[in-house]
């Protein structure tokens, strides 16, 4: 091994000399106090039989130091060269001695936790918590420290520190090719929600020495029953939990490249290096996954302050400053940390946002259940169309945000601003609508809960966006990310909904019909039409027309048609209509539903012709209402004051002479598909009445917005 391929941080043993007076406690290794020739600083040399072990110990210590540099000593792999063996040979590690180090056994004393010494015990415990014990425990848990006894933890310069890392990365270093016959269990250090929830009390991980584990046959520096009882209470200590979780968060925000380069600076064997790199990167991903599903961590995440989150970035920056220029490659890329943080923030708010969108869809469904399409318009009709449009618009904004990789501060700001504007616009609309005041209290409460939950998620994202605004090398980036100003005037001109020509109206209504989340509305429209038809079969159809058209007030041609002379009563086909209704309800796919409707529209019986026309007009009217509402809500993202246009929800105006033509066009559009619906594309978006899912929505040809 030539010097050129030696690990970056390795040291030649010639740079150290024996101090002769060891003054070290007994150890399982041959240890010796040594002095660095350059500055006479004291280090501890620890010898190994396997040349990989000192390199691994130095590499793992570097990972500890990457996260909490003030609590970890420098550790280096030591090599030697002789005339007989001119190639460098690793044989020991050297660890810089910490000033005035006192191990935990000496620091807490023999009366720690003993009855009658409660006040002193609590004073000692409080000192340990405030000065690094939570951080040291969190690091030791993540890095699989099997030897976390009271001799390897201590206090130096007012801080809790760790020493001796040769039994960290236990799942690696305990393997037979490194340590010989020492037994290894792959399940020793799983990362679980249970252990993270009760930290530092471990139930799933089973290290040989741990501060909440009492072993009858442990050495003198093991933990007594009193020690374990006191330290086990830390799982309920708010400050301990806070500092532990902050450390876990810092671990998962550490870029993969930083882990790789830190290990590569100490380990020469490429196979072993890759194995350890892969292991801890995978372990970091597992920690992230378990934390995100840990309820206690979620509660902490909601409450942690902006300044405490910013401390993570400040510590990382300070660690970079401490590295000499020749080791600049070991500095953490703070922009990568920022990207990881933004991604984590998005994932932490994902559940709340998606739950809110599902709740909104359910709220719209409950409003729809009050609609009587062929009778007097329910007060909830307009709010239903608004909620449907609002939900579709929010889903579109959220999907773009969710799929952005990587997500940036600007992406977060854009998402927060657009959703906040839309929420504000919906609030303004609801405040002005008599329909909302007439809703049952349960629905009004659900609507209020939706606003509360969405605003909470936006506040979380806004906080997390600000957490990364740290000084130094990212000052320029931070300066370009001012807080989102929700009160600033928006310079946008409202664009009225485009008027669709008959062909476009029919085509887009058919597309609307095929969306799974609209099936229940189709059922309601058909049921209402059938009911009106049944009521109108006594003498004439004028009651049928007037009752139906009363619910379709926005079409100018409807009023004209309703005023036409009544037609003779058609032959009754109620049993056939009921059979069709049952088929519509039983349809499980869009193709099946279209097949049923196509067969209905193909009937030539007089009674069926009348029902079909009114059914088609009901479908077109409902699509038009939702189309207009969504068009307006889409613009609320830019200016919430546009909510005033929701009061009218203008639909596409069609001349009265076009009514029959539109119905005929729709029937012609559907009939060819009675046997084959292959030409239609399922526009699967979100089934508001079932599980939340987002799928790619095919682009549908729609008219450009008219100025």
TORLUMTI-518269 format. One record per residue (C-alpha): residue in three letters; x, y, z. Coordinates in steps of 0.05 Angstrom, whole numbers, padded with zeros to 5 digits, always signed. Example, Ala and Ser with C-alpha at 12.3 -4.5 7.8 and 13.67 -1.06 7.14 Angstrom:
! TORLUMTI-518269
ALA+00246-00090+00156
SER+00273-00021+00143
This chain:
! TORLUMTI-518269
UNK+00000+00000+00000
UNK+00032+00065-00022
UNK+00023+00131+00014
UNK-00018+00157-00044
UNK-00074+00107-00030
UNK-00073+00112+00045
UNK-00137+00139+00075
UNK-00138+00214+00080
UNK-00142+00216+00156
UNK-00094+00159+00173
UNK-00031+00174+00214
UNK+00040+00147+00213
UNK+00062+00119+00280
UNK+00126+00159+00275
UNK+00087+00222+00292
UNK+00074+00195+00362
UNK+00119+00172+00418
UNK+00105+00134+00482
UNK+00090+00176+00543
UNK+00115+00118+00588
UNK+00067+00136+00644
UNK+00003+00107+00619
UNK-00045+00125+00675
UNK-00100+00088+00638
UNK-00153+00042+00667
UNK-00150-00032+00648
UNK-00180-00048+00580
UNK-00192-00107+00535
UNK-00140-00079+00488
UNK-00066-00062+00494
UNK-00070+00013+00507
UNK-00015+00064+00517
UNK-00015+00139+00528
UNK+00025+00172+00473
UNK+00047+00243+00456
UNK+00041+00275+00387
UNK+00111+00298+00368
UNK+00086+00362+00335
UNK+00051+00393+00395
UNK+00060+00345+00453
UNK-00015+00333+00457
UNK-00036+00269+00493
UNK-00069+00213+00455
UNK-00088+00142+00472
UNK-00062+00086+00427
UNK-00103+00022+00424
UNK-00074-00038+00388
UNK-00113-00089+00346
UNK-00096-00156+00314
UNK-00138-00143+00253
UNK-00114-00084+00211
UNK-00185-00066+00190
UNK-00210-00054+00260
UNK-00171+00010+00276
UNK-00193+00039+00210
UNK-00265+00022+00222
UNK-00263+00051+00292
UNK-00234+00116+00265
UNK-00286+00118+00210
UNK-00345+00107+00257
UNK-00318+00158+00306
UNK-00315+00207+00248
UNK-00390+00195+00236
UNK-00404+00210+00309
UNK-00363+00273+00304
UNK-00399+00293+00240
UNK-00464+00299+00280
UNK-00439+00325+00348
UNK-00366+00347+00340
UNK-00360+00378+00410
UNK-00376+00313+00444
UNK-00329+00265+00407
UNK-00253+00262+00407
UNK-00210+00257+00345
UNK-00195+00184+00327
UNK-00146+00162+00273
UNK-00122+00097+00244
UNK-00048+00086+00258
UNK-00001+00050+00211
UNK+00073+00032+00212
UNK+00126+00014+00162
UNK+00190-00026+00174
UNK+00248-00046+00131
UNK+00221-00116+00131
UNK+00151-00092+00114
UNK+00156-00028+00074
UNK+00082-00027+00058
UNK+00040+00011+00110
UNK+00008-00036+00160
UNK-00049-00013+00205
UNK-00042-00039+00276
UNK-00075+00012+00323
UNK-00120+00071+00331
UNK-00102+00136+00367
UNK-00154+00177+00403
UNK-00141+00248+00427
UNK-00148+00252+00503
UNK-00204+00298+00527
UNK-00185+00349+00580
UNK-00202+00330+00652
UNK-00243+00270+00629
UNK-00282+00236+00684
UNK-00320+00174+00666
UNK-00394+00168+00683
UNK-00381+00117+00738
UNK-00338+00167+00776
UNK-00381+00226+00759
UNK-00448+00200+00785
UNK-00415+00164+00845
UNK-00438+00104+00883
UNK-00499+00138+00915
UNK-00533+00156+00849
UNK-00605+00135+00854
UNK-00598+00110+00926
UNK-00656+00126+00974
UNK-00643+00189+01014
UNK-00599+00219+00959
UNK-00656+00240+00913
UNK-00638+00314+00910
UNK-00566+00302+00890
UNK-00587+00249+00841
UNK-00635+00297+00806
UNK-00583+00351+00805
UNK-00533+00304+00772
UNK-00585+00279+00723
UNK-00606+00349+00704
UNK-00533+00367+00689
UNK-00525+00306+00645
UNK-00588+00320+00606
UNK-00571+00393+00594
UNK-00499+00379+00572
UNK-00502+00323+00522
UNK-00528+00257+00550
UNK-00589+00255+00503
UNK-00545+00268+00442
UNK-00493+00217+00462
UNK-00547+00165+00474
UNK-00581+00179+00407
UNK-00515+00173+00369
UNK-00495+00109+00405
UNK-00563+00078+00390
UNK-00559+00095+00316
UNK-00487+00074+00308
UNK-00499+00008+00343
UNK-00454+00016+00404
UNK-00452-00050+00441
UNK-00404-00026+00496
UNK-00442+00034+00524
UNK-00418+00024+00595
UNK-00401+00077+00647
UNK-00328+00076+00628
UNK-00340+00096+00556
UNK-00384+00155+00573
UNK-00362+00213+00616
UNK-00355+00288+00626
UNK-00301+00333+00598
UNK-00299+00409+00598
UNK-00371+00412+00623
UNK-00398+00367+00567
UNK-00421+00295+00565
UNK-00374+00258+00517
UNK-00362+00190+00486
UNK-00297+00152+00480
UNK-00276+00083+00454
UNK-00314+00066+00390
UNK-00286-00002+00372
UNK-00353-00035+00389
UNK-00395+00014+00350
UNK-00422-00012+00284
UNK-00431-00076+00322
UNK-00466-00112+00266
UNK-00403-00101+00224
UNK-00345-00107+00272
UNK-00371-00169+00308
UNK-00370-00211+00245
UNK-00324-00271+00246
UNK-00274-00245+00195
UNK-00260-00185+00240
UNK-00267-00209+00311
UNK-00261-00283+00306
UNK-00305-00325+00351
UNK-00346-00268+00383
UNK-00419-00284+00372
UNK-00461-00239+00329
UNK-00536-00230+00325
UNK-00565-00192+00267
UNK-00625-00171+00309
UNK-00583-00136+00362
UNK-00596-00065+00337
UNK-00662-00060+00299
UNK-00691+00010+00294
UNK-00763+00007+00316
UNK-00820+00055+00333
UNK-00824+00023+00402
UNK-00753+00040+00420
UNK-00758+00110+00390
UNK-00823+00123+00429
UNK-00793+00102+00495
UNK-00722+00124+00484
UNK-00674+00113+00519
UNK-00711+00051+00544
UNK-00697-00003+00493
UNK-00740-00065+00484
UNK-00721-00087+00414
UNK-00648-00068+00411
UNK-00606-00108+00459
UNK-00535-00081+00468
UNK-00490-00114+00520
UNK-00485-00049+00559
UNK-00538+00005+00560
UNK-00559+00055+00612
UNK-00630+00026+00619
UNK-00608-00047+00620
UNK-00585-00083+00683
UNK-00545-00146+00674
UNK-00529-00188+00735
UNK-00462-00211+00709
UNK-00438-00144+00681
UNK-00370-00114+00698
UNK-00361-00061+00751
UNK-00372-00006+00701
UNK-00440-00035+00682
UNK-00505-00003+00705
UNK-00534-00020+00773
UNK-00608-00031+00787
UNK-00612+00040+00816
UNK-00577+00068+00754
UNK-00626+00033+00709
UNK-00687+00056+00749
UNK-00665+00129+00746
UNK-00644+00129+00673
UNK-00707+00093+00652
UNK-00747+00153+00676
UNK-00715+00194+00621
UNK-00765+00168+00571
UNK-00815+00216+00604
UNK-00767+00274+00610
UNK-00788+00328+00560
UNK-00718+00358+00552
UNK-00685+00290+00543
UNK-00736+00271+00490
UNK-00729+00338+00455
UNK-00653+00334+00450
UNK-00655+00261+00429
UNK-00704+00274+00373
UNK-00666+00335+00350
UNK-00604+00291+00344
UNK-00642+00237+00306
UNK-00668+00291+00259
UNK-00597+00315+00248
UNK-00575+00244+00231
UNK-00628+00235+00177
UNK-00611+00303+00148
UNK-00539+00282+00139
UNK-00527+00273+00064
UNK-00506+00204+00039
UNK-00444+00234+00008
UNK-00422+00261+00075
UNK-00426+00191+00105
UNK-00388+00162+00047
UNK-00331+00212+00047
UNK-00324+00211+00123
UNK-00315+00135+00123
UNK-00270+00136+00061
UNK-00223+00184+00097
UNK-00206+00128+00146
UNK-00218+00060+00113
UNK-00174+00033+00058
UNK-00207-00033+00040
UNK-00258-00017-00016
UNK-00302-00078-00002
UNK-00307-00064+00073
UNK-00315+00010+00060
UNK-00374+00000+00013
UNK-00406-00049+00061
UNK-00404+00001+00119
UNK-00426+00059+00075
UNK-00486+00020+00049
UNK-00503-00005+00118
UNK-00508+00063+00151
UNK-00543+00097+00092
UNK-00596+00042+00096
UNK-00599+00049+00171
UNK-00609+00124+00163
UNK-00668+00111+00116
UNK-00697+00063+00166
UNK-00690+00114+00222
UNK-00727+00165+00179
UNK-00783+00117+00164
UNK-00793+00097+00236
UNK-00790+00168+00261
UNK-00843+00191+00211
UNK-00891+00137+00237
UNK-00873+00149+00311
UNK-00931+00186+00343
UNK-00887+00215+00398
UNK-00839+00243+00346
UNK-00897+00272+00306
UNK-00922+00309+00368
UNK-00851+00335+00381
UNK-00844+00356+00308
UNK-00907+00398+00312
UNK-00883+00435+00373
UNK-00808+00445+00361
UNK-00790+00517+00352
UNK-00760+00550+00291
UNK-00697+00570+00329
UNK-00685+00499+00351
UNK-00691+00473+00281
UNK-00644+00527+00257
UNK-00593+00504+00308
UNK-00583+00441+00266
UNK-00559+00481+00207
UNK-00517+00527+00251
UNK-00481+00467+00282
UNK-00467+00437+00213
UNK-00439+00502+00189
UNK-00395+00509+00250
UNK-00369+00439+00238
UNK-00350+00458+00167
UNK-00312+00518+00192
UNK-00270+00475+00239
UNK-00244+00433+00181
UNK-00179+00455+00151
UNK-00178+00475+00079
UNK-00139+00413+00060
UNK-00198+00373+00085
UNK-00250+00415+00049
UNK-00277+00352+00015
UNK-00302+00329+00083
UNK-00347+00389+00093
UNK-00421+00376+00091
UNK-00457+00405+00031
UNK-00507+00450+00066
UNK-00550+00456+00004
UNK-00560+00381+00005
UNK-00580+00385+00078
UNK-00630+00439+00059
UNK-00659+00396+00004
UNK-00665+00336+00051
UNK-00699+00380+00103
UNK-00750+00407+00053
UNK-00765+00337+00030
UNK-00773+00313+00101
UNK-00819+00371+00117
UNK-00862+00355+00057
UNK-00867+00283+00078
UNK-00885+00302+00149
UNK-00943+00345+00126
UNK-00965+00295+00072
UNK-01011+00256+00117
UNK-01046+00317+00145
UNK-01057+00347+00076
UNK-01082+00282+00045
UNK-01128+00269+00104
UNK-01156+00339+00096
UNK-01169+00328+00021
UNK-01204+00263+00036
UNK-01246+00299+00088
UNK-01264+00353+00038
UNK-01286+00301-00013
UNK-01329+00267+00040
UNK-01358+00335+00058
UNK-01376+00348-00014
UNK-01409+00279-00018
UNK-01451+00294+00044
UNK-01473+00360+00013
UNK-01491+00324-00051
UNK-01535+00276-00013
UNK-01581+00334+00003
UNK-01589+00355-00070
UNK-01657+00343-00103
UNK-01638+00351-00175
UNK-01708+00348-00205
UNK-01742+00388-00150
UNK-01729+00455-00117
UNK-01655+00469-00114
UNK-01626+00451-00046
UNK-01587+00507-00010
UNK-01527+00460-00011
UNK-01526+00453-00087
UNK-01480+00512-00101
UNK-01434+00495-00042
UNK-01429+00424-00070
UNK-01405+00447-00138
UNK-01357+00495-00104
UNK-01328+00441-00059
UNK-01319+00393-00118
UNK-01283+00447-00158
UNK-01242+00467-00097
UNK-01222+00395-00084
UNK-01201+00383-00156
UNK-01160+00447-00157
UNK-01126+00432-00091
UNK-01110+00361-00115
UNK-01077+00390-00177
UNK-01034+00439-00137
UNK-01016+00385-00085
UNK-00998+00333-00138
UNK-00949+00381-00170
UNK-00919+00396-00102
UNK-00917+00323-00081
UNK-00881+00300-00144
UNK-00829+00355-00146
UNK-00759+00325-00137
UNK-00722+00355-00104
UNK-00769+00404-00071
UNK-00741+00474-00060
UNK-00758+00532-00014
UNK-00789+00566-00074
UNK-00833+00505-00087
UNK-00857+00506-00015
UNK-00871+00581-00019
UNK-00910+00573-00084
UNK-00951+00516-00055
UNK-00965+00552+00010
UNK-00986+00616-00026
UNK-01032+00583-00076
UNK-01067+00539-00025
UNK-01073+00595+00025
UNK-01104+00640-00028
UNK-01153+00585-00047
UNK-01172+00573+00026
UNK-01182+00647+00037
UNK-01226+00651-00024
UNK-01268+00592-00002
UNK-01277+00624+00067
UNK-01300+00689+00035
UNK-01350+00651-00007
UNK-01376+00610+00051
UNK-01385+00672+00094
UNK-01428+00705+00041
UNK-01471+00644+00024
UNK-01538+00633+00057
UNK-01530+00560+00035
UNK-01473+00550+00084
UNK-01512+00579+00142
UNK-01568+00530+00126
UNK-01523+00469+00128
UNK-01529+00423+00188
UNK-01482+00439+00245
UNK-01444+00374+00233
UNK-01426+00395+00162
UNK-01408+00465+00184
UNK-01362+00435+00237
UNK-01330+00390+00185
UNK-01317+00449+00140
UNK-01286+00487+00198
UNK-01242+00427+00214
UNK-01219+00424+00142
UNK-01196+00497+00144
UNK-01161+00486+00211
UNK-01123+00424+00188
UNK-01101+00453+00122
UNK-01079+00519+00154
UNK-01040+00479+00205
UNK-01003+00441+00150
UNK-00987+00506+00114
UNK-00960+00537+00178
UNK-00915+00476+00187
UNK-00888+00482+00117
UNK-00877+00557+00126
UNK-00839+00545+00190
UNK-00796+00491+00159
UNK-00781+00534+00099
UNK-00753+00587+00145
UNK-00712+00538+00185
UNK-00660+00533+00130
UNK-00646+00608+00126
UNK-00578+00603+00159
UNK-00519+00650+00145
UNK-00451+00638+00114
UNK-00444+00602+00049
UNK-00519+00600+00038
UNK-00531+00673+00053
UNK-00549+00689-00019
UNK-00598+00632-00023
UNK-00629+00651+00044
UNK-00637+00723+00024
UNK-00677+00702-00037
UNK-00729+00667+00007
UNK-00769+00722+00042
UNK-00830+00701+00082
UNK-00892+00690+00041
UNK-00933+00754+00042
UNK-01006+00733+00042
UNK-01032+00805+00045
UNK-00995+00832-00016
UNK-01040+00856-00073
UNK-01045+00805-00129
UNK-01044+00835-00200
UNK-01090+00787-00237
UNK-01150+00798-00282
UNK-01209+00752-00272
UNK-01223+00709-00333
UNK-01295+00688-00343
UNK-01311+00616-00358
UNK-01307+00601-00432
UNK-01371+00588-00470
UNK-01369+00517-00497
UNK-01400+00503-00564
UNK-01449+00444-00566
UNK-01397+00394-00589
UNK-01348+00414-00535
UNK-01402+00414-00482
UNK-01424+00344-00501
UNK-01353+00317-00506
UNK-01332+00344-00438
UNK-01396+00322-00405
UNK-01383+00251-00429
UNK-01312+00255-00400
UNK-01342+00281-00334
UNK-01392+00223-00335
UNK-01336+00172-00338
UNK-01300+00197-00276
UNK-01312+00146-00220
UNK-01323+00199-00167
UNK-01383+00226-00207
UNK-01421+00160-00211
UNK-01463+00175-00149
UNK-01484+00241-00179
UNK-01504+00205-00244
UNK-01547+00157-00202
UNK-01581+00215-00167
UNK-01596+00252-00231
UNK-01626+00190-00263
UNK-01666+00173-00201
UNK-01694+00244-00197
UNK-01713+00244-00271
UNK-01749+00177-00263
UNK-01786+00203-00202
UNK-01809+00265-00239
UNK-01829+00222-00298
UNK-01871+00178-00252
UNK-01905+00238-00222
UNK-01920+00268-00290
UNK-01954+00208-00323
UNK-02024+00225-00298
UNK-02043+00272-00355
UNK-01988+00315-00385
UNK-01914+00325-00380
UNK-01916+00399-00363
UNK-01906+00384-00289
UNK-01847+00341-00307
UNK-01814+00396-00348
UNK-01828+00452-00299
UNK-01803+00411-00239
UNK-01740+00389-00275
UNK-01723+00456-00304
UNK-01732+00491-00238
UNK-01667+00457-00217
UNK-01632+00478-00281
UNK-01640+00554-00277
UNK-01575+00574-00310
UNK-01592+00553-00381
UNK-01630+00607-00418
UNK-01660+00557-00466
UNK-01689+00515-00409
UNK-01739+00569-00389
UNK-01761+00575-00461
UNK-01771+00501-00469
UNK-01809+00496-00404
UNK-01859+00547-00431
UNK-01875+00505-00493
UNK-01945+00473-00498
UNK-01949+00408-00459
UNK-01942+00344-00498
UNK-01988+00284-00493
UNK-01973+00236-00438
UNK-01926+00180-00461
UNK-01936+00107-00449
UNK-01912+00087-00380
UNK-01846+00047-00375
UNK-01832+00051-00301
UNK-01810-00021-00293
UNK-01760-00014-00349
UNK-01733+00051-00319
UNK-01725+00018-00252
UNK-01686-00039-00284
UNK-01640+00012-00318
UNK-01630+00048-00252
UNK-01609-00017-00218
UNK-01560-00030-00274
UNK-01530+00040-00267
UNK-01521+00028-00193
UNK-01489-00040-00205
UNK-01439-00014-00256
UNK-01368-00025-00229
UNK-01328+00009-00283
UNK-01334+00070-00327
UNK-01341+00026-00388
UNK-01397-00013-00356
UNK-01434+00051-00336
UNK-01427+00079-00407
UNK-01451+00013-00436
UNK-01515+00017-00394
UNK-01528+00089-00411
UNK-01514+00077-00485
UNK-01566+00022-00487
UNK-01616+00067-00453
UNK-01604+00123-00503
UNK-01612+00073-00561
UNK-01684+00058-00541
UNK-01737+00087-00589
UNK-01799+00081-00547
UNK-01834+00149-00537
UNK-01832+00148-00461
UNK-01757+00130-00463
UNK-01742+00187-00512
UNK-01770+00238-00464
UNK-01734+00209-00403
UNK-01669+00205-00441
UNK-01672+00277-00463
UNK-01683+00301-00392
UNK-01630+00255-00364
UNK-01580+00280-00414
UNK-01597+00353-00399
UNK-01590+00338-00325
UNK-01520+00310-00336
UNK-01499+00369-00379
UNK-01526+00419-00329
UNK-01488+00388-00271
UNK-01424+00384-00311
UNK-01433+00457-00331
UNK-01443+00478-00259
UNK-01380+00442-00236
UNK-01340+00466-00296
UNK-01356+00538-00280
UNK-01342+00530-00206
UNK-01275+00497-00218
UNK-01256+00551-00268
UNK-01268+00604-00215
UNK-01234+00566-00159
UNK-01173+00555-00203
UNK-01164+00630-00204
UNK-01170+00636-00128
UNK-01099+00610-00124
UNK-01078+00678-00152
UNK-01128+00723-00117
UNK-01177+00701-00063
UNK-01221+00761-00077
UNK-01245+00727-00140
UNK-01290+00687-00093
UNK-01345+00739-00107
UNK-01354+00706-00176
UNK-01374+00641-00142
UNK-01439+00673-00119
UNK-01468+00667-00188
UNK-01429+00607-00216
UNK-01449+00625-00287
UNK-01458+00564-00332
UNK-01449+00560-00406
UNK-01507+00596-00439
UNK-01539+00558-00496
UNK-01594+00584-00540
UNK-01662+00551-00528
UNK-01663+00525-00599
UNK-01600+00484-00583
UNK-01631+00443-00527
UNK-01655+00385-00568
UNK-01593+00389-00612
UNK-01548+00381-00551
UNK-01587+00322-00525
UNK-01584+00291-00594
UNK-01509+00302-00598
UNK-01499+00269-00531
UNK-01541+00209-00551
UNK-01502+00203-00616
UNK-01437+00208-00578
UNK-01456+00152-00531
UNK-01491+00104-00578
UNK-01430+00079-00616
UNK-01400+00058-00550
UNK-01457+00013-00528
UNK-01415-00047-00545
UNK-01345-00019-00544
UNK-01320+00038-00501
UNK-01248+00032-00521
UNK-01246+00102-00550
UNK-01260+00132-00482
UNK-01205+00144-00432
UNK-01218+00135-00358
UNK-01202+00201-00327
UNK-01185+00171-00259
UNK-01170+00226-00210
UNK-01193+00217-00138
UNK-01252+00176-00117
UNK-01278+00223-00064
UNK-01318+00168-00031
UNK-01264+00117-00021
UNK-01189+00112-00008
UNK-01144+00171-00023
UNK-01102+00160-00085
UNK-01072+00203-00138
UNK-01063+00176-00208
UNK-01040+00208-00272
UNK-01100+00244-00302
UNK-01099+00242-00379
UNK-01100+00310-00411
UNK-01169+00324-00440
UNK-01178+00372-00498
UNK-01215+00432-00468
UNK-01225+00501-00498
UNK-01176+00555-00482
UNK-01198+00606-00430
UNK-01232+00665-00464
UNK-01208+00733-00443
